[in-house]
Amino acid sequence: MQLKNLYDGASLNGFLIPGHRGLHKSPLLISAYKIRKKLRVAMRHGFSKNSASSGSPVAASNDAASGVPKKSAPTTCLSTDWISIDPAISKFLTLSGDAFNRAIWQFKLSNGKILNAVPGFAGGGFSKCYRPMFGQKCGLSAAHVEIPENATAVRVYYQWASFEDASFTDDNETISLPTGKRLYLQYGLIPQSLKHYEEKDPYADYSDVYAVRHALDDADPICERCGASSDFSFNYLISTDSSSIKASPYENSFDKVFPWSDIKKVTINGNEMIEIPKHFVKREIINGYEYTAISRTKHPGFEIDPSFVTKEGVKDFIYISAYQASMDESTNASSPDSDNPSPVIKSLPGRYVNVRRSLDKYKSLAAANSSKDYSFSVLDGCAALTLIRLFLIETATLDSQSIFTGLSCKPFMTNVPDSVYHALEDSSNSNSISIIKSPITARFKAGDCISILGAWKNEYTNSPNFYQRRITSIATDDAHKNRYIIQFDGKSTDIKKGITKITGLPAFCGCTDGVDYHSGVFIPSEESLRNDIFSGKLSFKYRGIENLYGNVWMLLDGTNVKDGKVSFTFPDGSVHSPSYNVPVQTAHISSDLLSSNTDNPMAVKKLGFDSLEPLIALPSVAGSGASLNSYYCCSWTNAGEADKSYVLTYGGAWDNLAHAGLFCFRAEFTSKSRVAYNSCRIMARPL
């Protein structure tokens, strides 16, 4: 069949994938198309209670069974045509692009039955595309659904209201509508673009240049692939105890090309590390597009990634820790009988992430791993940008959370009196705590890392068996149905009503070791996949690196922000400062900001570019119409106190919700600050 243009009835210039045997090399079910703004007559469907049974759109405002909210619903909606699908190709579908604000899925089954308003993934809802964050209206840049068994066709209601309307009210909140031009419907969970060049691809003649580009003024975070990777696709694995599922039906093309093909896990000085080979890089802006490129060989304008250039010369490899920093607190300098009298942070599974130490302290703890062959340090800013480039080019999206949401939706204790974290009952010598049921405490799950304490300050230590614990079970209190009883391991302790609190900690190192592939997530069971995969409650690994972002803020060595200027100390000892300023930003990460759909003051809109320092890519514009589901889909913080030097922290922590991600940075702490949600990652370079 041929799709019809939803605005004027003209044919689309796209195609359908007819079936598994005839799978097109492109990972798209429907190609992109552009909506011509001058055509304002939308395909309108009236809302009627019987519309579903007649085969017309399902969005009946007076039909509770449809799952569509009743309040203030607009009188029109836009829908795709019915599209034939083959569940044998993939278990999933993804809607992306910039022309939708709703994703209401409807399926036809082989027996002729129509399934109305099939729920999307965790947080997807029926009326709005949510980030997976307890009902905050933030929006995803992609919407996902699991294809029902025996489904033969799908239709998506992708926008309410006509383009003449600037906004409408949904549950007493004004929602701005997008006016974008692109819509993509694809097999799998990975949003990928089918934008096409309007001019010559600058890397088209190179067989080993892999690149992406995006227009600087385009709010759609999906990038265009170019160079030798113009028709490549990305994939990862979803693993359970009993099975593994590919996120999309397409191969990961990057497994066969350098440098991704040569990234591997190794053991160095008792640490599990990821070996990354030397490569050449380039970042440039051409005709309003930003290009990021990686190559095995040097081409005009390319340079060796500075992560590989040290005072001793150019190195063939760098090594990034597979896990965030941990430390065996039972073997430290305070224990004279210890077999390991020198404190050291490690990259090992089966440990708690170490938090609440300063960058200065972490640097000495990392350096203790060094030997005559390898120099260890805290992950530096250059290496962080190396990882960002590798991830960006492979996934081809600025919205990293649409690929891996990361561990970003777990509780973090506040000291507000009578908060939901407080114990509701006294209990002596106990391994359980009773707390109120709430949307926040509902995020606790068995297996979570937690701490039981009165306050972070002057109390929390990185002590396993006492301040570092894991939840063993959660149950509703039979006597008080509005309470949870949480059981935890470790040494028993006294619980004091209104004083003792429970808080989340970063996830246990090694949560993704059950994934038998370099990239993916591990979920409790296949049955929980739809609720868990984009819930913000799962660790992930990328090319063997667990929690590249999310889980805990990572302090970056060699990075400073002072009076709006950035300085990077490169591994060769040289100091580099781009000409642009980073914005001062007084807002702070909070769930309140998630509802800002069109102008979030923390949202990154643009990365700075200095032709003399092109590889230092940090936020230069925040807010100004950006949101957490547009442009870079991440947040930026710069406290901006005059004449004060801040170190950069990266990635976001376990409670930062949609703010976390690949381009999430924070300039708010000095090298001596000890913060409960800061940690680091170690790295090594050959000597």
C-alpha positions in Angstrom: 0.0 0.0 0.0 1.0 3.6 -0.4 0.6 6.0 2.5 -1.4 9.1 2.0 -0.3 12.5 3.0 -2.3 13.4 6.1 -2.8 17.0 4.9 -3.6 17.0 1.2 -4.1 13.4 0.2 -0.9 13.3 -2.0 1.3 10.3 -1.9 4.3 10.1 0.4 7.7 9.6 -1.1 8.4 6.8 1.3 8.1 3.0 1.3 7.0 0.1 3.5 9.0 -2.9 4.5 6.8 -5.7 3.0 8.0 -8.5 5.2 10.9 -10.2 6.9 12.3 -11.8 3.8 12.3 -8.5 1.9 13.8 -6.5 4.7 15.1 -3.2 3.4 18.6 -2.3 4.6 17.2 0.9 6.1 15.8 0.4 9.6 12.6 2.3 8.8 9.1 1.1 8.5 7.9 4.4 7.0 10.3 6.9 5.6 10.2 10.6 6.6 8.1 13.1 4.9 7.8 16.8 5.2 4.5 18.6 6.0 4.1 21.7 3.8 3.1 24.5 6.1 0.9 26.2 3.5 -1.5 23.2 3.6 -3.6 23.8 6.7 -6.5 21.5 6.0 -5.9 18.6 8.4 -7.5 15.2 8.1 -10.2 15.6 10.8 -12.0 12.9 12.7 -15.0 13.5 14.9 -15.0 12.1 18.4 -17.8 9.6 18.8 -18.5 6.8 21.2 -18.9 4.3 18.4 -16.0 5.4 16.3 -13.8 2.4 17.3 -16.3 -0.2 16.1 -16.8 1.5 12.8 -13.1 1.5 12.1 -12.6 5.2 12.3 -10.3 6.8 14.9 -10.6 5.7 18.5 -10.1 9.0 20.3 -13.7 9.2 21.7 -13.7 11.8 24.5 -16.7 10.3 26.1 -15.4 6.7 26.0 -13.5 5.8 29.1 -12.5 2.5 27.7 -10.5 4.1 25.0 -8.0 5.4 27.5 -8.2 8.9 26.2 -8.5 11.7 28.8 -11.9 13.4 28.8 -11.0 16.8 30.1 -10.8 19.7 27.6 -10.1 17.3 24.7 -9.8 19.1 21.3 -12.4 18.3 18.7 -9.9 17.1 16.1 -7.0 14.7 15.8 -4.5 13.5 13.2 -3.9 9.9 12.4 -1.7 7.9 10.1 -3.4 5.5 7.7 -3.6 1.8 8.5 -0.1 0.3 8.0 0.5 -3.3 7.5 3.0 -4.8 9.9 4.7 -8.1 10.5 5.3 -9.0 14.2 7.9 -11.5 13.1 10.2 -8.7 12.1 10.2 -7.1 15.6 8.3 -7.1 18.9 8.3 -3.3 19.0 7.4 -0.1 17.1 8.8 3.4 17.6 7.3 6.8 16.6 9.7 9.7 16.4 10.1 13.0 14.6 9.0 16.5 15.5 5.4 16.4 14.2 3.7 14.6 17.1 2.5 15.4 20.6 0.4 12.3 21.2 1.0 8.6 20.5 -2.2 6.7 20.8 -1.6 3.2 19.2 -4.4 1.2 17.6 -3.9 -2.3 16.2 -5.9 -4.6 13.9 -5.6 -8.3 14.6 -5.7 -11.2 12.2 -9.2 -12.1 13.3 -10.4 -8.6 12.4 -10.6 -7.3 16.0 -9.4 -3.8 16.7 -7.4 -3.1 19.8 -8.0 0.5 20.9 -5.6 2.8 22.7 -2.9 0.1 23.3 -0.6 1.4 26.1 2.9 2.4 25.2 5.9 1.8 27.4 6.4 2.9 31.0 5.2 6.5 31.2 3.9 6.5 27.7 0.3 7.0 28.7 -2.5 7.6 26.1 -2.9 11.3 26.0 0.7 12.5 26.1 4.2 11.2 25.4 5.7 11.3 28.9 9.2 10.9 30.1 9.1 7.9 32.4 8.7 10.1 35.5 5.7 9.6 37.8 3.3 11.6 35.7 5.2 14.8 35.0 4.3 16.2 31.6 7.6 16.5 30.0 7.4 14.5 26.8 9.6 12.1 24.9 11.2 12.7 21.6 10.2 9.1 20.7 7.2 6.9 21.7 7.4 3.1 21.9 4.9 0.3 21.9 5.0 -3.5 22.0 3.2 -5.1 19.0 0.3 -7.3 20.2 0.3 -10.9 19.2 -1.4 -11.6 15.8 -1.4 -7.9 14.9 -1.5 -7.3 11.1 -1.8 -3.5 11.0 -1.2 -0.4 13.1 -2.5 3.2 13.2 -1.1 6.0 15.3 -3.0 9.1 16.5 -0.1 11.4 16.7 -1.6 14.9 17.3 -4.6 16.5 18.8 -6.0 19.8 17.6 -5.3 21.5 14.3 -2.3 23.5 13.3 -4.3 26.6 13.5 -4.3 26.2 17.3 -1.2 27.2 19.2 -2.1 25.3 22.3 -4.9 23.7 24.3 -5.7 22.9 27.9 -5.3 19.3 29.1 -6.1 18.6 32.7 -5.9 22.4 33.5 -2.4 22.6 32.0 -1.7 24.5 28.8 0.1 22.2 26.3 1.9 23.8 23.4 1.7 21.9 20.2 4.6 21.2 17.9 4.6 22.5 14.4 7.2 20.1 13.0 7.4 18.5 9.6 8.7 15.0 10.2 7.2 11.8 11.4 8.9 8.4 11.5 7.4 5.0 12.3 9.9 2.2 12.7 10.4 -1.3 13.8 12.3 -1.7 17.0 12.9 0.5 20.0 15.6 2.7 18.5 14.6 6.0 16.8 16.5 6.5 13.6 16.3 9.1 11.0 15.6 9.1 7.2 16.4 12.7 6.6 18.2 13.2 3.3 21.0 15.6 2.2 20.1 18.7 0.4 23.7 19.2 -0.6 26.8 17.0 -1.0 27.8 14.8 2.0 31.3 16.2 2.8 32.5 12.7 3.8 30.9 10.8 1.0 34.3 10.0 -0.7 35.9 8.5 2.4 35.5 4.8 3.1 36.5 5.0 6.8 34.8 8.2 8.0 31.7 7.7 10.2 29.8 10.8 11.0 26.5 12.4 12.0 25.1 15.8 11.5 22.2 17.9 12.8 20.9 21.3 11.9 21.7 23.9 14.5 18.2 25.4 14.4 16.4 22.0 14.4 14.7 21.0 17.6 14.3 17.4 16.5 17.2 15.5 18.3 17.5 12.7 15.7 20.6 13.2 13.6 21.5 12.3 10.0 24.1 9.7 9.4 26.8 10.6 6.8 30.0 9.4 5.4 30.6 5.7 5.3 27.9 5.2 7.9 25.1 6.8 5.9 23.0 3.6 5.9 24.2 2.2 9.2 22.0 1.1 12.1 22.5 0.7 15.8 21.2 -2.1 18.1 21.5 -3.4 21.6 20.3 -6.4 23.6 17.6 -6.6 26.3 18.4 -9.6 28.5 16.5 -11.4 31.2 17.3 -14.5 33.3 15.8 -16.7 30.6 16.1 -14.9 27.3 17.5 -12.1 25.2 15.7 -9.8 22.8 17.2 -7.5 20.2 16.0 -3.9 20.6 15.5 -3.7 16.8 15.6 -6.3 14.0 18.6 -4.8 12.4 22.3 -5.6 12.8 24.6 -3.2 14.7 26.6 -2.1 11.7 29.3 -0.5 13.9 30.4 -3.9 15.2 32.3 -4.4 12.0 34.0 -1.0 11.7 36.9 0.6 13.5 37.2 1.9 16.2 34.0 0.3 17.6 34.9 -3.1 16.4 38.2 -3.0 18.4 36.7 -1.8 21.7 37.0 -4.6 24.3 37.2 -5.4 28.0 40.6 -6.1 29.6 42.0 -6.4 33.1 44.6 -3.9 34.2 46.1 -3.8 37.7 43.1 -5.6 39.1 40.6 -3.4 37.4 38.1 -4.3 34.7 38.6 -1.7 32.0 37.4 -1.0 28.4 40.2 -0.6 25.9 39.5 2.1 23.2 41.9 2.3 20.3 43.4 5.5 18.9 41.4 7.3 16.2 41.1 10.6 14.4 38.2 13.0 15.0 36.7 16.2 13.5 34.0 18.5 14.5 32.9 21.3 12.2 30.0 23.5 11.2 29.0 23.8 7.5 26.0 25.8 6.2 24.2 25.7 9.6 24.9 22.0 10.3 27.2 20.6 13.0 29.2 17.5 11.9 30.9 15.1 14.3 33.2 12.5 12.6 35.5 9.7 13.5 38.0 8.0 11.2 40.7 5.3 11.4 43.1 7.4 9.3 44.0 11.1 9.1 42.0 13.1 6.5 42.1 16.8 5.9 41.0 18.7 9.0 41.0 15.5 11.2 43.3 15.2 14.2 44.2 12.5 16.7 41.7 12.4 19.4 43.5 14.4 22.2 42.7 11.7 24.7 45.5 9.7 23.1 48.2 12.4 23.1 50.2 12.5 26.4 53.4 14.2 27.6 55.2 10.9 26.7 53.8 10.8 23.2 50.9 9.4 21.3 49.3 6.2 22.8 47.6 3.5 20.9 45.0 2.9 23.5 43.2 4.5 26.5 41.3 2.5 29.1 38.0 3.5 30.7 36.7 1.8 33.8 33.8 -0.6 33.0 32.2 0.4 36.3 31.9 3.6 38.3 34.3 3.9 41.2 34.0 1.6 44.2 36.2 1.0 47.2 36.6 -1.8 49.7 36.2 0.2 52.9 37.2 -2.8 55.0 40.7 -2.6 53.7 42.0 1.0 54.2 44.7 2.9 56.0 42.8 2.9 59.3 43.1 -0.9 59.5 46.8 -1.6 60.4 46.3 -5.4 59.8 44.9 -4.9 56.3 46.5 -6.6 53.3 45.9 -3.4 51.4 47.0 -0.5 53.6 46.7 2.0 50.8 43.2 3.2 50.0 42.3 2.8 46.3 39.2 3.1 44.2 38.6 0.2 41.7 36.5 -0.8 38.7 35.0 -4.1 39.8 31.6 -5.7 39.8 29.8 -6.7 43.0 30.6 -3.5 44.9 28.8 -0.3 46.0 29.6 2.9 44.1 31.7 5.2 46.3 30.2 8.7 46.9 30.7 11.8 48.9 34.4 12.4 48.4 36.1 15.4 46.8 37.8 15.4 43.4 41.1 16.0 45.1 40.6 12.8 47.2 39.4 10.7 44.3 42.5 11.7 42.3 44.8 10.2 45.0 42.6 7.1 45.3 42.7 6.6 41.5 46.4 7.2 41.2 47.0 4.4 43.8 46.3 1.9 40.9 49.3 3.1 38.9 52.3 1.0 38.1 55.4 1.1 35.9 53.2 0.3 32.9 50.1 2.3 33.4 49.2 5.7 34.8 45.7 5.8 36.5 43.6 8.9 37.0 40.1 10.1 37.4 38.3 10.2 34.0 39.2 13.6 32.5 37.1 15.9 30.3 38.9 14.9 27.1 38.1 11.2 27.6 34.4 12.1 28.5 34.1 13.9 25.2 35.7 10.9 23.4 32.9 8.7 24.9 30.2 11.2 23.9 31.4 11.2 20.3 31.5 7.4 20.1 28.0 7.1 21.5 26.6 10.0 19.4 27.9 8.7 16.1 26.8 5.1 16.8 23.3 6.0 18.0 22.7 9.1 15.8 20.5 10.9 18.3 21.1 13.8 20.7 18.3 12.3 22.9 20.3 9.6 24.6 17.5 8.7 27.0 15.4 7.7 24.0 18.0 4.9 23.6 18.9 4.2 27.3 16.9 6.1 29.9 19.5 5.1 32.4 19.2 4.9 36.1 17.6 8.3 36.7 14.3 7.7 38.5 15.2 6.5 42.0 14.6 8.2 45.4 17.0 10.6 46.9 16.3 11.7 50.5 15.5 15.3 51.4 15.7 16.8 54.8 12.2 18.4 54.6 10.3 17.7 57.9 7.7 14.9 57.6 9.0 13.9 54.1 8.1 10.6 52.6 11.5 9.3 53.5 10.9 9.4 57.3 10.2 6.3 59.4 6.7 6.1 60.7 7.4 3.8 63.6 10.1 3.3 66.2 11.9 -0.1 66.0 14.9 -1.3 67.9 17.7 -3.5 66.5 15.8 -3.8 63.3 16.2 -4.5 59.6 13.0 -2.9 58.4 11.5 0.5 58.1 7.9 1.6 57.7 7.3 4.6 55.3 4.4 6.3 53.6 3.2 5.1 50.2 3.7 7.8 47.6 4.7 8.1 44.0 8.3 8.7 45.2 8.6 5.8 47.6 6.9 3.5 45.0 10.2 3.8 43.0 11.9 1.6 45.6 12.4 -1.9 44.3 13.8 -5.1 45.8 17.6 -5.2 45.1 18.0 -1.4 45.2 21.0 0.0 47.0 19.9 2.2 49.9 21.1 3.8 53.1 19.3 4.1 56.5 20.4 7.2 58.3 19.3 10.5 59.9 21.2 12.9 57.6 24.0 12.8 55.0 26.1 15.5 56.7 28.5 14.1 59.3 26.8 10.7 59.2 27.0 8.8 55.9 30.2 6.9 55.2 31.0 4.4 52.4 30.6 1.5 54.9 29.3 -1.8 53.6 27.0 -3.7 55.9 25.9 -0.5 57.8 25.4 2.6 55.6 25.5 0.7 52.3 22.6 -1.8 52.1 20.3 -3.4 49.7 16.5 -3.9 49.8 15.5 -7.5 50.3 11.7 -7.1 50.1 8.9 -4.5 50.0 5.3 -5.1 51.1 2.2 -3.1 51.9 1.6 -2.9 55.7 -1.4 -5.1 56.5 -2.4 -2.8 59.4 -1.8 0.4 57.4 -2.6 0.1 53.7 -1.1 3.5 53.0 2.4 2.3 54.2 5.2 0.2 52.8 7.4 -2.0 55.0 10.9 -2.2 53.5 13.2 -5.0 54.6 17.0 -4.5 54.1 20.2 -6.4 54.6 23.3 -5.6 56.7 23.7 -4.9 60.4 20.5 -4.2 62.4 20.0 -0.7 63.6 17.6 1.4 65.7 14.8 3.1 63.7 13.5 6.4 65.2 10.1 7.7 64.1 10.4 11.0 62.3 14.2 11.0 62.4 15.5 7.9 60.7 15.2 8.1 56.9 15.7 5.9 53.9 17.4 7.1 50.7 18.5 5.6 47.4 22.1 5.0 46.5 23.7 4.5 43.1 23.1 1.0 41.7 25.4 -1.9 42.6 28.3 -2.3 40.2 27.8 -5.2 37.8 24.0 -4.8 37.3 24.4 -5.3 33.5 26.8 -8.2 33.6 23.9 -10.5 32.6 23.8 -8.9 29.2 25.7 -11.1 26.8 26.6 -8.2 24.4 28.6 -5.1 24.7 25.5 -2.8 24.9 22.1 -3.3 26.6 20.0 -3.6 29.7 19.1 -6.4 32.1 15.5 -6.6 33.2 13.8 -8.8 35.8 11.6 -10.7 33.3 10.3 -10.4 29.7 6.8 -9.9 31.1 8.0 -6.7 32.8 9.8 -5.3 29.7 7.1 -2.8 28.8 7.1 -1.3 32.2 10.8 -1.4 32.9 12.8 -0.7 29.8 12.2 3.1 29.8 11.3 3.4 33.5 14.5 5.2 34.5 15.1 2.4 37.0 17.6 0.3 35.1 21.3 0.4 34.7 22.6 0.1 31.1 25.9 -0.6 29.5 27.4 0.9 26.3 30.3 -0.9 24.7 31.0 -2.5 28.0 30.9 0.7 30.0 28.2 0.5 32.7 26.1 3.7 33.3 27.9 6.0 30.9 25.5 8.6 32.2 23.0 8.5 35.1 23.2 6.6 38.4 25.7 9.1 39.9 27.3 12.4 38.9 30.9 11.8 37.8 33.6 14.4 38.6 35.8 15.1 35.6 39.5 15.8 36.1 41.2 18.6 34.2 38.0 20.6 33.7 37.2 24.0 35.2 34.5 26.7 34.7 35.2 30.2 36.1 33.4 33.4 35.3 31.7 31.8 32.3 34.9 30.5 30.8 35.8 26.8 30.4 39.4 25.5 30.6 40.4 21.9 29.8 43.8 20.5 30.7 44.6 18.0 28.0 46.6 14.8 28.7 49.7 16.3 27.2 49.6 19.1 29.9 48.4 21.9 27.6 45.5 24.0 28.7 42.7 24.9 26.3 39.9 27.4 26.7 37.3 28.0 23.9 36.3 31.5 23.1 32.6 31.1 23.9 31.1 31.5 27.3 29.0 28.8 29.1 25.7 30.2 30.4 25.1 31.0 34.0 22.0 29.3 35.1 20.2 29.9 38.4 17.6 27.1 38.0 18.2 23.8 39.8 17.3 20.3 38.8 13.8 19.5 40.0 10.7 17.6 38.9 8.9 21.0 38.7 11.0 21.9 35.6 9.9 18.7 33.8 6.6 20.2 32.9 8.2 23.0 30.9 7.5 21.6 27.4 8.8 24.5 25.3 11.2 26.6 27.3 13.0 24.9 30.1 15.7 27.2 31.5 18.0 24.3 32.1 17.6 22.5 28.7 20.6 22.6 26.5 19.8 24.2 23.1 23.3 24.6 21.6 26.9 23.5 22.2 29.5 26.1 21.8 31.9 26.0 18.8 35.3 27.6 18.5 37.2 26.9 15.3 40.5 26.9 17.2 39.1 24.5 19.9 36.4 22.6 18.0 36.5 19.4 20.1 35.5 21.2 23.3 31.8 20.9 23.0 30.0 22.3 26.0 26.6 24.1 26.3 26.7 27.7 25.1 22.9 28.3 25.1 20.3 26.9 27.6 16.6 27.5 27.6 15.6 29.9 24.8 12.9 27.6 23.6 14.6 24.3 24.3 13.1 21.6 26.4 14.0 18.2 27.8 12.5 16.5 24.7 14.1 18.8 22.1 17.5 19.8 20.9 20.0 18.0 23.3 17.3 16.8 25.7 19.6 17.3 28.7 20.2 19.9 31.4 23.1 22.3 32.2 23.8 23.9 35.5 26.4 26.7 36.2 26.2 28.3 39.6 28.2 31.2 38.2 29.5 32.8 41.4 32.1 35.4 40.5 35.7 34.5 40.7 35.0 30.9 41.8 36.4 27.9 40.0 34.1 24.9 39.5 34.9 21.4 38.3 32.6 19.8 35.8 30.4 16.9 36.9 28.8 14.8 34.2 25.8 12.6 33.4 23.3 13.1 36.1 22.5 11.0 39.2 19.9 8.4 40.1 17.1 10.9 40.9 17.6 13.4 38.1 14.8 12.1 35.9 14.8 13.5 32.3 17.6 16.0 33.1 20.2 13.2 32.9 21.8 12.0 29.7 24.8 12.2 27.3 25.0 16.0 27.3 24.2 16.6 31.0 26.8 18.8 32.7 27.0 20.7 36.0 29.4 23.4 37.2 28.5 23.8 40.8 31.2 22.3 43.0 34.9 22.9 43.7 37.6 20.3 43.7 37.3 20.1 47.5 33.5 19.8 47.7 32.2 16.5 49.2 28.7 15.8 47.8 26.5 12.9 48.4 25.6 12.3 44.8 29.1 12.8 43.3 31.5 10.0 42.4 33.9 9.4 39.5 35.1 6.9 37.0 38.8 5.9 36.7 40.8 5.6 33.6 44.3 4.5 32.6 46.9 5.4 29.9 50.0 3.3 29.0 53.3 4.8 30.1 
